[in-house]
Structure formats: structure tokens, C-alpha cells
Amino acid sequence: DLELHIQRCQQLSVTVLTDHQHLSNTELKTITNSTAPQQFRIRAKLRTYKPQKLHQSVKLHCSKCNSLQEVPDRDDFDFILHGSANTASNPELHNTSWYESVTWTTQDQKQREIAIHFVKHDEMLQHPEDTLLMIEGGTLKEIWKLTKRFKCVIPVRSTEDDLELLDLSAPFLLQGNVKYYGCKQCSTPKPMKSLSSIAAEQQPSWEPTEIAQVLGIELLQYVFIMRFTLVDETGSLNAYIFDY
């Protein structure tokens, strides 16, 4: 557990980094006055670390524009889904050559209409564990139920001509417990008919990277980031962890 490890480090008077044994210890003041890149070995105390809660260390990173953003929370996704539920499903977009559609009306007070489009392969539906589906009008709870049974779930809405992705503040794809996001700045979302090219493959794998590519999405990657402030008698130094 990293948090416990950090607490133990803070309790020790000095923390020694055990790597690079061939290097002698260098004062922090010398390091801050040096030009990068170089390798140093230090002997220092851990004064502070950020963020304080480990879950806040997880961010979304775009390798194209190098931007970092917070992972949207559950409420953000829920809000976007409620907004898209106000757009009625277009019956003319149901049951095409590459997907089969099912619709029903919920029994709750709002009587929402839900449409699910199951992507076919060789004009046949695949096994649930191999199936990609698109859903219109679903709630977060309903979508999570579908992710437990089907391989990929994409929330969509109807236009006059085609199905399209929701706002990129929402995940464009859900697979198991993982939500995949696209960069708003670098993505140029394409209509869902672009997916038919994958459905036509001999063995569609529905890999997130391939789905993102055909939909014009620049895939954001989850990264782990922390900042440690290290001190010795000569000064202080901020050390950063950045890892996929």
C-alpha cells in the first residue's frame, strides 16, 4: 500500500534511495543549480507529498497534445446520460445491415424509451461476451448492467442521418469496469456507421484502440501522478512520478 509506505517514510528521520549505488550522494542545492538531464543520488527527508488521497493521483493524459485532465466522476456521466435521454430514438436508424435493434419503454414515471443496437457479424449476432452494442436513453445503472454481460457498450444518441457519440465529457466506450475517454481537443468524432468496418472483419476483436481510431477519437490514457517535496540542509527539491 503506497499510502502506508509514504507514512512510514515520513516517520523515518532520513529516507535513503537505494538505487544507483555507484553514485555518491549529492546535495539538493547542487542538483537545483545543475542542467538536466543528469543522474544523482540523494539523501533527503520527505517533507510533503501531493495529492493527499491516492485516488486523486489518477488523471487522464493525451499523448498527442500532452494535456492532463481530471477523471470525470459518476455524476458528470449521469448528467450527460439524462440529457441525451431527452432526444428520442430515430426509428429510421433501427435494424440496419450491420446491427439489430431492440426498443422498449420503461415502467417508471418518466416512461423512458430505450433502444439497444446489437452489432452483427456476418449478418449474425455474436455471443454476448464478444458483442459490441450501442445504447440510447439508458441510465448509468442500466449501462453498468449491460457491461457485465456484453463485451463493449457505447452510449449514443440519434441524429437525422446516423447514431453519434455523446459529449466527450462522457466515456465513449465502456468495457467491463473500465471507462474509455477521448480528448476533446484532438478528437474529430465520426458517425457510428464507421464501426461497420470493424464488424466486417473476419474476427472482430473490438479493441478500444481500434474502436477509437475508426471513430476519430484520440484515446486518453489513465496515468498515475504524484509530487514529493524532498529536503536536506541545503535546500528542497520537487520530485514527480508520472506513469501509465
N, C-alpha and C positions, 0 to 999 in steps of 0.2 A: 504494500500500500504506500504510494508515493507521499501522501499527506503525513502518515506516521513517520516515514523516513525523514521528511523535512523537519518535523518536530524534534526528532532525535538529533538531527544535525544542529538545530538551534540550541539544544541543551548542552552540547559539547562546547568547550572553550575554543577549540580550533578544529576545523574540518580540513583534512588533507586529501587532495585529489591524487589517487594512486596511479593514474596513467602517466605515460611519458617519464619513466624513471630515469632515463638518460639525461633529462634536463634538470638543471639546478633551479631552485626557487627564485622567482623574480618579484620584486616589489610592484605593487599596483601602480604606483606613480610612474615607474619606468614604462609599464605597459601602455598607460594612457598617453604617454608622450611619444610612443612609437608609431610607425606607419604600418598599416595592415597590407598583406596578410603575413603573420608570423606565428610561431608556436611558443607558448610559455607554460611553465608550471608554476603554480602559486600556492601559497599557504595563507589562508584567509578565513575570516569569520563570515557566516551568513547572517546579514542584518535583517533583510526583509525579502519577501517573495510575493509576486502578484501573478494571477489573481489569488485571492484567499481561498476560494472554493474551486475545487478541481474541475467541476463540470463547466465552469466559466472559461476554462483553458481551451475548450474545443471551439474552433472557428471554421468558417468556410473560406477557401482560398481559390482564386482564379489564376491559373498558371499563365494565362495569356496577358491579362492587364495587371497581374500581380496584386490585385485588390484583396482585402480581407473584410469579412463581414460576420456579424453575429448569426448563429443558427436560429432561424425563426422559431418561436415557441408554438405550442399547441393551439393557443388562442388565435394567433395570426392565421393559421391554416383554416381553423374553424370559421373565422370571419369571411375568408375568401370563398369557402365552400357554400356558406349561406347566401353570399351574393350571387354566385353562379346558379344556385337553385332557383333564382327568380327568372332565369332565362329558360323558356320552355324548349323541350327537345323537338327538333325538326323531323317530323315523320318521313320526309323525303330522303333523309340521310340514313334511314334504317335498312338493314338487310342488303348490304352491297355484295359485290362479288368476293370481297376478302374478309368480311366479318358478318356475324349473325347477331341480330338484336333482340333483346327481351325488354319489355316495359311493364311496369305495374305502378299502382297508386298506393301510397302508404295509408294505413288506417288511423293515423294520428289526426289531430285537429286541423293541421295545415294541409293534409292530403297532398303531399308532395308527389310529383311524378318522377320516377327513377327509370333511367334507361341504361342498360348494360350491353355493350357491344363486344362479343367474343371474336377475336381474330382467328380466322380459319387458316388451315394449311392443306393444300391440295383439295380444296373445297370441303374439307372435313374439320370438325372441331378436334383440337388436341386434348390429351389428358390434362386435368386441372393443373398438375404440377409443372406442365410445360406451356400453359396458356397465358397469353397476354390479353387483358381486357381493358376496355375504356368505360368509364362510368360518368353519367351525367346526373346531377341532382342528389348525389349521395352525401350523407353526413360523415363526419370523422369516424364515428363508431361503426358505421356500415362499411366504410372503406377498410378499416382495420380487420373486420371480419373476413373480407374478401382476400386480403393479403395472406391470411393464414391458410387459405385453400389454393389460391392461384399463384402462379409464378410472378407475374407483373401486373400492377394496376396503375392506370394513368387516368387522373381526373381530367375531364374535358367539358366543353360546352358547345352548343350548336351555333353555326352561323347560317347564312342563306345557302352557302355552297359546300361547306365541309365542317367537320369537327375540328376544334382547335384547343390548344393548351390553355389553362387558366393563367392568371397573373404569375410571373416567375418568382413572386414572393412565396408562392406555394411550391411544394415539391412537384416536379413534372413527372416523377416516376416513384412508385413505392414497390419495394421488393423485400418480402419478409419483414424484418424490423427496421430496415434501412430506408431512409427518405433521400432521394437524389434531387439536388437543386441545380439550376442553371444560372450563369452570370447574366444579369440584366443588361450590362453594358456591352458584352461581347456576343451575345446570342442573337440570332435572327430566326425566331420560331417559324417553322413551316407547318402547313396543314397536316392533319393526321393521315391523309392518304399517302404521305411519304413512307409510312410504315409498311405499306403493301409490298415494297421491295424486299424487306426482310422476310415477310410472310411467304414470299415466293421462293426463298432459298430452299435448298434441299433438306437441311435440318436447321430450322430457325433456333438460335440459342437464346435470343432475347437478352443479350448482354447490355448492361447500362451504357457502356461506351459507344456501342454500335447504334443503340436507340437514340442516344443524344446526337450522334453525328448525322443520322438521316433526318432528324427533326430540327437541325440547325441550332442545337443547344451547345454552348460551351460549358462543359461539365465542371461544377465546383467540387473541390476535394476537401474532405474533413482534415483539418490539421490540429496539432497539439502545440500550444504556445505557452511558455512561462517566462517570467523575468525574475532573476535572482540578483539582489544587490549584495556584493561581497566587499568586505572592508579589511584593511590591515592598518598598521600605524602610519602608512604613507599616503593613504587615500582610499577612494571607493571605486568600484567598477560594476557596471551592469552586465550581467551575462544572460543571454537569451537561449531558450530551447525552442526549436521550430522543427517539427517532424510530422510526416504524413502518417 
